[in-house]
């Protein structure tokens, strides 16, 4: 756990707890800090409270115990996104500018240009006038990611951002997440089922060991074989190899074929 006296926090959780039914805690006793200009990964098995924690972080729900302090505007990228109206892809992205517009104001040329430029950065500018509902799951995810970024928020929170993406676009999004922290000074918080993604891009990792036990620290020290084996209940291996003259570290579960 970071010493909160030495880390410039964007978000701080103090002994946070939440239950959907009385006494049935999905998260309890969670204390964590998410620093400015850093990427943090939240990992844990299904049902361990990752998405609930994100909802608490963005203010969609209020904790029943403890408190959360945040410093800056938050943009959220959900795992799934459906719309009741037949918006085009660029219209969906422009909606990210809503808080920057006055009441009843229409998006300006600047807003539209910003949206198109962001779509271009993700390689989806050619989809600008396509109906959002006609896009593939991966294309929709990139549109919603672009929508979050045009909001010009200080904190970006993402729920499993690579879940619908092919390998190439996973790399695009993960690199962009890293760039948001390093070059644009944002705080990036994401959930993932891929420890190797967290090891690659995250500065910090929060492991949801149980509903009442969460452990946080530097990603390189938290994402080790004993911790991850305990977290997922299956053997994990951290592998080091060279590729194109560079040292690469990654993580993988140990799959064993039944004999």
C-alpha positions as CSV (number, residue, x, y, z in Angstrom):
1,X,0.0,0.0,0.0
2,X,1.3,3.4,-0.9
3,X,2.0,5.9,1.9
4,X,-0.7,8.4,1.3
5,X,1.5,11.1,2.7
6,X,3.9,10.7,-0.2
7,X,1.6,10.0,-3.1
8,X,-0.4,12.8,-4.7
9,X,-3.8,11.2,-4.8
10,X,-6.5,11.7,-7.4
11,X,-8.8,9.2,-5.6
12,X,-8.6,7.9,-2.1
13,X,-10.8,5.2,-0.6
14,X,-10.9,5.0,3.2
15,X,-12.3,1.8,4.7
16,X,-15.0,1.6,2.0
17,X,-17.8,-1.0,2.2
18,X,-20.9,-1.8,0.1
19,X,-23.5,-4.5,0.4
20,X,-26.5,-5.1,-2.0
21,X,-28.3,-7.0,0.8
22,X,-27.9,-6.3,4.6
23,X,-24.8,-8.1,5.9
24,X,-23.9,-9.5,2.5
25,X,-20.8,-7.4,1.8
26,X,-19.5,-7.4,-1.8
27,X,-16.7,-5.1,-0.7
28,X,-15.7,-4.2,2.8
29,X,-12.7,-2.5,4.5
30,X,-11.2,-1.3,1.2
31,X,-8.5,1.3,1.6
32,X,-6.7,2.3,-1.5
33,X,-5.1,5.3,-3.2
34,X,-4.9,6.0,-6.9
35,X,-2.1,8.5,-7.7
36,X,-2.0,11.3,-10.2
37,X,-0.2,10.5,-13.5
38,X,-0.4,6.8,-12.7
39,X,-2.1,3.7,-14.1
40,X,-3.7,1.3,-11.6
41,X,-5.1,-2.1,-12.3
42,X,-7.8,-3.8,-10.3
43,X,-7.7,-7.6,-10.5
44,X,-9.8,-10.4,-9.1
45,X,-12.1,-13.4,-10.0
46,X,-15.7,-12.9,-11.1
47,X,-18.0,-11.8,-8.3
48,X,-15.2,-10.4,-6.2
49,X,-16.5,-6.8,-6.4
50,X,-14.4,-5.2,-9.1
51,X,-17.3,-3.6,-11.0
52,X,-19.0,-2.6,-7.7
53,X,-15.8,-0.8,-6.7
54,X,-15.7,1.1,-10.0
55,X,-19.3,2.2,-9.5
56,X,-18.3,3.5,-6.1
57,X,-15.3,5.2,-7.5
58,X,-17.3,7.1,-10.2
59,X,-20.0,8.1,-7.7
60,X,-22.8,5.9,-9.3
61,X,-23.3,4.4,-5.9
62,X,-22.5,5.6,-2.4
63,X,-20.5,3.5,0.1
64,X,-22.4,2.2,3.1
65,X,-19.2,2.4,5.1
66,X,-16.2,4.6,4.8
67,X,-15.7,7.4,2.4
68,X,-14.2,8.3,-1.0
69,X,-12.4,11.5,-1.9
70,X,-11.6,12.4,-5.5
71,X,-9.9,15.4,-7.0
72,X,-10.8,16.0,-10.6
73,X,-13.4,15.2,-13.2
74,X,-14.0,11.5,-13.9
75,X,-14.8,9.9,-17.2
76,X,-16.1,6.3,-17.2
77,X,-15.7,3.7,-20.0
78,X,-18.2,0.8,-19.3
79,X,-17.6,-2.7,-20.5
80,X,-20.9,-2.7,-22.5
81,X,-22.8,0.2,-23.9
82,X,-26.2,0.2,-25.6
83,X,-28.2,3.2,-26.8
84,X,-32.0,3.6,-27.3
85,X,-31.4,5.9,-30.3
86,X,-29.7,5.4,-33.6
87,X,-26.8,7.7,-33.2
88,X,-23.8,7.7,-35.5
89,X,-20.4,6.8,-34.1
90,X,-19.2,10.5,-34.2
91,X,-22.3,11.6,-32.5
92,X,-21.6,9.2,-29.7
93,X,-18.1,10.5,-29.3
94,X,-19.3,14.2,-29.4
95,X,-21.6,13.3,-26.4
96,X,-18.4,13.1,-24.3
97,X,-18.3,16.9,-24.7
98,X,-21.7,17.4,-23.0
99,X,-20.2,18.8,-19.7
100,X,-18.2,21.4,-21.7
101,X,-21.3,22.7,-23.5
102,X,-23.8,25.2,-22.1
103,X,-27.4,24.3,-21.4
104,X,-29.2,23.8,-24.7
105,X,-26.0,24.5,-26.6
106,X,-25.2,22.6,-29.8
107,X,-21.7,21.1,-30.3
108,X,-19.4,23.5,-32.1
109,X,-17.1,22.9,-35.0
110,X,-14.3,22.6,-32.5
111,X,-16.2,19.8,-30.6
112,X,-16.7,17.9,-33.8
113,X,-13.1,18.3,-34.9
114,X,-11.9,17.1,-31.5
115,X,-14.2,14.0,-31.8
116,X,-13.0,13.2,-35.3
117,X,-9.3,13.7,-34.3
118,X,-9.8,11.3,-31.3
119,X,-11.5,8.7,-33.6
120,X,-8.6,9.0,-36.0
121,X,-6.1,8.3,-33.2
122,X,-7.9,5.0,-32.6
123,X,-8.1,4.2,-36.3
124,X,-11.9,4.4,-36.5
125,X,-12.3,7.8,-38.3
126,X,-13.8,5.9,-41.3
127,X,-16.7,4.8,-39.0
128,X,-17.7,8.3,-38.1
129,X,-21.0,8.3,-40.0
130,X,-21.8,4.7,-39.4
131,X,-24.7,3.9,-37.1
132,X,-23.3,3.0,-33.6
133,X,-25.6,0.0,-33.4
134,X,-24.1,-1.4,-36.6
135,X,-20.6,-1.6,-35.2
136,X,-18.9,-4.7,-33.9
137,X,-18.3,-5.0,-30.2
138,X,-14.7,-4.1,-30.5
139,X,-15.5,-1.0,-32.7
140,X,-18.1,0.1,-30.2
141,X,-15.6,-0.2,-27.4
142,X,-13.1,2.1,-29.3
143,X,-15.9,4.6,-29.9
144,X,-16.8,4.7,-26.2
145,X,-13.1,5.0,-25.3
146,X,-12.8,8.0,-27.6
147,X,-16.0,9.5,-26.1
148,X,-14.5,9.3,-22.6
149,X,-11.3,11.0,-23.7
150,X,-12.9,14.0,-25.5
151,X,-14.5,14.8,-22.1
152,X,-11.0,16.1,-21.1
153,X,-11.4,14.5,-17.6
154,X,-8.6,14.2,-15.0
155,X,-9.4,10.6,-14.1
156,X,-10.4,7.9,-16.6
157,X,-12.0,4.7,-15.1
158,X,-12.4,1.7,-17.4
159,X,-14.3,-1.6,-16.8
160,X,-12.4,-4.4,-18.6
161,X,-11.4,-2.1,-21.5
162,X,-9.9,-4.9,-23.7
163,X,-12.7,-7.5,-23.2
164,X,-14.2,-7.0,-26.7
165,X,-11.1,-6.2,-28.6
166,X,-8.9,-8.3,-30.9
167,X,-5.2,-8.5,-30.1
168,X,-4.1,-5.6,-32.3
169,X,-6.7,-3.2,-30.7
170,X,-5.9,-4.5,-27.2
171,X,-2.3,-3.2,-27.8
172,X,-3.7,0.1,-29.2
173,X,-5.8,0.7,-26.1
174,X,-3.3,-0.4,-23.6
175,X,-0.6,1.8,-25.1
176,X,-3.0,4.7,-25.1
177,X,-3.8,4.1,-21.4
178,X,-0.1,4.3,-20.6
179,X,0.3,7.4,-22.7
180,X,-2.6,9.1,-20.9
181,X,-0.7,8.9,-17.6
182,X,2.8,9.5,-18.9
183,X,2.3,12.4,-21.3
184,X,-1.1,13.9,-20.4
185,X,-0.9,13.5,-16.6
186,X,-4.2,11.7,-16.1
187,X,-5.0,9.0,-13.6
188,X,-6.1,5.8,-15.2
189,X,-7.9,3.1,-13.3
190,X,-9.1,-0.2,-14.9
191,X,-10.3,-3.6,-14.1
192,X,-9.0,-6.6,-15.9
193,X,-8.9,-10.4,-16.0
194,X,-5.5,-10.3,-17.7
195,X,-2.6,-10.0,-15.3
196,X,-0.2,-9.7,-18.2
197,X,-2.0,-6.5,-19.3
198,X,-1.6,-5.1,-15.8
199,X,2.1,-6.0,-15.6
200,X,2.7,-4.3,-18.9
201,X,0.9,-1.0,-18.4
202,X,0.1,-0.5,-14.7
203,X,2.1,1.3,-12.0
204,X,0.0,0.0,-9.2
205,X,-2.2,-3.1,-8.7
206,X,-5.2,-3.7,-6.4
207,X,-5.8,-7.4,-5.8
208,X,-9.3,-8.3,-4.6
209,X,-8.3,-11.3,-2.5
210,X,-11.7,-11.6,-1.0
211,X,-14.8,-9.4,-0.3
212,X,-13.1,-8.2,2.9
213,X,-9.4,-8.4,1.9
214,X,-7.9,-6.1,-0.7
215,X,-4.2,-5.7,-1.2
216,X,-2.5,-2.8,-3.1
217,X,1.0,-1.9,-4.0
218,X,3.4,-1.4,-6.9
219,X,2.4,-3.6,-9.9
220,X,5.8,-5.2,-10.2
221,X,5.8,-6.4,-6.6
222,X,2.1,-7.3,-6.4
223,X,1.9,-9.3,-9.6
224,X,4.0,-12.2,-8.5
225,X,3.3,-15.9,-8.7
226,X,2.3,-16.5,-5.1
227,X,-0.1,-13.6,-5.0
228,X,-1.8,-14.4,-8.3
229,X,-2.0,-18.1,-7.5
230,X,-3.8,-17.2,-4.3
231,X,-6.0,-14.6,-6.0
232,X,-7.2,-16.9,-8.8
233,X,-6.9,-20.3,-7.2
234,X,-4.8,-21.6,-10.1
235,X,-1.1,-21.8,-10.7
236,X,0.4,-18.7,-12.3
237,X,3.8,-18.3,-13.8
238,X,5.8,-15.1,-14.4
239,X,8.0,-15.5,-17.5
240,X,11.0,-13.5,-18.6
241,X,12.4,-13.7,-22.1
242,X,14.1,-11.6,-24.8
243,X,12.4,-10.3,-28.0
244,X,14.1,-8.0,-30.5
245,X,16.8,-7.3,-28.0
246,X,14.5,-6.3,-25.2
247,X,13.7,-8.0,-22.0
248,X,10.0,-9.0,-21.8
249,X,8.1,-10.0,-18.7
250,X,4.7,-11.6,-18.8
251,X,2.3,-13.7,-16.8
252,X,0.4,-16.8,-17.8
253,X,-1.8,-19.4,-16.0
254,X,-0.3,-22.9,-16.0
255,X,-2.6,-25.1,-18.1
256,X,-2.3,-28.8,-17.6
257,X,-4.0,-31.2,-20.0
258,X,-5.6,-34.1,-18.1
259,X,-3.8,-37.4,-18.8
